[in-house]
Amino acid sequence: PRPVRRAADDMRTGVACVLWALGLLTMRGGSASHPTRVYTTSRVPIARGTRLSAAVLTRMSDGSADHDSSRTPAAHGAGSSNGHLFSEVTEDCASVDTFGQSTFGDLMNTGPPVEPLSPEEVGGLLEELMPALPTLPTGEAKPLDTAATPLDTRGVYCSRTLNMRSIKCIGYDMDYTLVQYHVDRWEEAAYRYAKQALEAKGFPVGELQFQSDLVVRGTVIDKRLGNFVQVDRFGYVRRAIHGTRRLSRDELFKAYGRLTVDLRQTNRWVFLNTLFSLSEGSLYAQLVDKLDDGTLFTEARPPFKEAKASTYEQLHAACSKALFLAHVTSDLKAEVLANPDFFVRRDPSLPLTLMDQKDAGKTLVLITNSDWSYTRPMMQYICDSFLPEGVTWRDLFDVVICSARKPAFFAESMPLYEIVDEKSGMMLERFRLEQGKVYCGGHAKMVERFCNSEKDELLYVGDHIYTDVNMVKATMRWRTALVVQELEAELEAIAQGAEAREQLQKLIRHKDILSNLMNHLRTQMVRYEQGRPSALFTDESVGELQGIMRRLLRTMSDIDDQVAPLIDNEGAHLNSFWGYMLRAGHADKSHLMRQVEKYADIYMSRVSNMLKYTPYMYFRGSFQSLAHDQSQFESAELEKDALIASSHAMEVEPPPDAAPTPEEWAQGSPYGTVVDAPAASSTSVSEVYAHGAPSTRAVHQDTDGLSPTSSVSPPPARDTASDAPGSGDSDIRL
């Protein structure tokens, strides 16, 4: 089939390129009768583990063998020329592949037909080539199977399939994208300058200290109540702090209940979507405490104006203005430039990543809101010492645009100025971008014209979920990549919390099974009380079954007591206030993660993560699981463990071979009877979870799916409290 032939051709040409790059193949021109020669592997199968000799790797085929010419895919109009074995699909001849991606830039065979590699040959090549592949400066290997390490902290994660071969132009933001700062050090300095601005207004902030864990990216400020909230993908509040104090579940429900956060209501909500927001958030939280205890007024001094700082909204406006002044008018950037080693994390892999992209034919454009006087020394610092002699960071970028005024850069048409004297900063107005020049202002359409590209042929890489990703996707339809510097720590914390997460999942499953059983018993009791036929309840059994129900409730209450602290403290080893940044509530995505998935085609912790994937990578979106894809129970054995989970649990015997007949169902024939069982011993809940425990009664159940040996399990009744705070039935305490 054609897809198989194409996949085989992709594999063949890819391996050939690697062999040529490593110097294992030497291409030579042919004679007049054989204009071009190509090199193939031996037709003799190569056993896994066999070392490939140079002769095998460079065996020549002149194309005159009995190859099937139909196996060579058409060149899509690109054509082949004498002396060339490969060609790239041109823009005019590009089509769309199975996954909806452009084939522009794909490599094709244009020489004589060659045989595809056998599985054995592929195995031998991988074993031969893997040790020869270079490693990153950080010591990482370059994996050929990029999906082999799902928790790779230096990975690139794909939300929407992206063919890098079809990308003609890559635009980069600078701060927190190309330039990676030590977050605590930078934000502490910004906090300090913002404090100075407030002190000049008479605010009593002299004794305050920066708290880096008070705020994380993705939290939302509620200006009306002076709270910080963490919101899930549906807009419900899952965690909150007031000032510097975390709210209890009762306080959380009282403040927000079923309210959904709508970020379009900017008069109330402020989304902290960049690391530059951490200093502002920390300062605002501490001032909320001062407003609450009255010290904001009692300790203030002139020219403090109480009328402009008496509400949470006014307090936020004062903090925002102070942080703006810290970035624009203070000596913050001068301090960073004076001591870059202290503030900046240099990455030796970054310049190599940009060089590979440049050599692959990509047009690189730097688009930053920072001014030229700050951009030039910072880019020199992070790049020049890692580049070959005579090469500078300016050689990596075709165009540099400073003071871009994003997000307006992507949505409005603004004038463009060229910096004609880089020392004095003198500028002249221009109307189009030119190679190698430095500019201020302009707009995104100029970049498209300069690159002769549009929409999905351009990729923009930035760190700001709104300015760099949302606006680019919404207005320009460019492809997008988001740099989430905190991702490395997040993934490490997820790995460290795996044991606690597994314990929590087990407890919740146990609770679900018991709750499901309780719901069935409750339904049968209601039928009995209403005078309808009940499968379990009779005048003789009602007392015994109600006693069992009471013990089930006690068991579920004990499980709740164990589940509550695990949920409240989930991710506390990463951040004691917020836990995981990309999750909100139990087993749900945060609003930030929802934004990342919606607007960022790929995301990573730093730009250099792309190095090991090469500029030709075909990033494929991961398979998205749906709620009905997963079984609620992992195994029947788990159900059995759950039903004996405490000293008050019941043992359920295997069902009889025959299910009740329709006639028996119609007559309300009981499918279970209560029998005597040994009395329970006094065993603690923790011991029961470890070893199980005897029960007080045993119930024979028919094939209703509740038996521990049933091959098909019913879906458990979901505890609504795990979906939204403050809701649930009478038998649910969480």
Sequence and secondary structure as in RCSB ss.txt:
>XXXX:A:sequence
PRPVRRAADDMRTGVACVLWALGLLTMRGGSASHPTRVYTTSRVPIARGTRLSAAVLTRMSDGSADHDSSRTPAA
HGAGSSNGHLFSEVTEDCASVDTFGQSTFGDLMNTGPPVEPLSPEEVGGLLEELMPALPTLPTGEAKPLDTAATP
LDTRGVYCSRTLNMRSIKCIGYDMDYTLVQYHVDRWEEAAYRYAKQALEAKGFPVGELQFQSDLVVRGTVIDKRL
GNFVQVDRFGYVRRAIHGTRRLSRDELFKAYGRLTVDLRQTNRWVFLNTLFSLSEGSLYAQLVDKLDDGTLFTEA
RPPFKEAKASTYEQLHAACSKALFLAHVTSDLKAEVLANPDFFVRRDPSLPLTLMDQKDAGKTLVLITNSDWSYT
RPMMQYICDSFLPEGVTWRDLFDVVICSARKPAFFAESMPLYEIVDEKSGMMLERFRLEQGKVYCGGHAKMVERF
CNSEKDELLYVGDHIYTDVNMVKATMRWRTALVVQELEAELEAIAQGAEAREQLQKLIRHKDILSNLMNHLRTQM
VRYEQGRPSALFTDESVGELQGIMRRLLRTMSDIDDQVAPLIDNEGAHLNSFWGYMLRAGHADKSHLMRQVEKYA
DIYMSRVSNMLKYTPYMYFRGSFQSLAHDQSQFESAELEKDALIASSHAMEVEPPPDAAPTPEEWAQGSPYGTVV
DAPAASSTSVSEVYAHGAPSTRAVHQDTDGLSPTSSVSPPPARDTASDAPGSGDSDIRL
>XXXX:A:secstr
 HHHHHHHHHHHHHHHHHHHHTT     B  SSS B EE   SS   TT    HHHHT EE S SS  GGGS   
TT    TT SEEE  TTT  B TTS B TT EEE SS      HHHHHHHHHHHGGGS   TTS    SSTTS T
T TT EEESS EEGGG  EEEE TBTTTBEE HHHHHHHHHHHHHHHHHTTT   TT    TTS  TT EEETTT
TEEEEEBTTSBEEEEEETTEE  HHHHHHHHTT B  TT TTTEEE  STTHHHHHHHHHHHHHHHHHSHHHHS 
 TT  GGGSSSHHHHHHHHHHHHHHHHHTSSHHHHHHH HHHHEE  THHHHHHHHHHHTT EEEEE SS HHHH
HHHHHHHHGGGS TT  GGGT SEEEES  TTHHHHS   EEEEEETTTTEEEEESS  TT EEEE  HHHHHHH
HT  GGGEEEEES IIIIIIHIIIII  EEEEE TTHHHHHHHHHHTHHHHHHHHHHHHHHHHHHHHHHHHHHHH
HHHHTTS  SS  TTTHHHHHHHHHHHHHHHHHHHHHHHHHHHTTTTTT TTT  SSB STT BBHHHHHHHHH 
SEEESSGGGGGGG TT EE       GGGS S S HHHHHHHHTSSTT  EEE   SS   HHHHHTT  S  EE
E        HHHHHHH    SEEEE  SSS STT SS       GGGTSTT   TT   
